[in-house]
Amino acid sequence: MGIRVSEESMLKQLKIANAEDRIHLPYHQMLLNHQLPYTIGGGIGQSRLCMLLLGKAHVGEVQASVWPQSMIDQCEENQIHIL
């Protein structure tokens, strides 16, 4: 998890991508003018929040993935239904 983009990193990325013209777009302007909060990256952060809100015991109950057979067996033994 981490900050998706800061003013500095956005400017650097736009320069690398030769897309500095995007600085004038509404989202970019809002970020540069400190009108948007920093956000936490998705993925495991969203999954943890879903686990908390839904009262789940294993991340596999809210996020599809590939699990080792031993993990699948252990979850089945504990009546945890992974995706």
Protein Blocks (a to p, Z undefined) as FASTA:
>chain_A
ZZfbdfklmmmmmmmnopmkmmmpmklmmmmnopaccdddehjlmmmmmmmmnopabfkl
moccdddfklmmmmmmnopacZZ
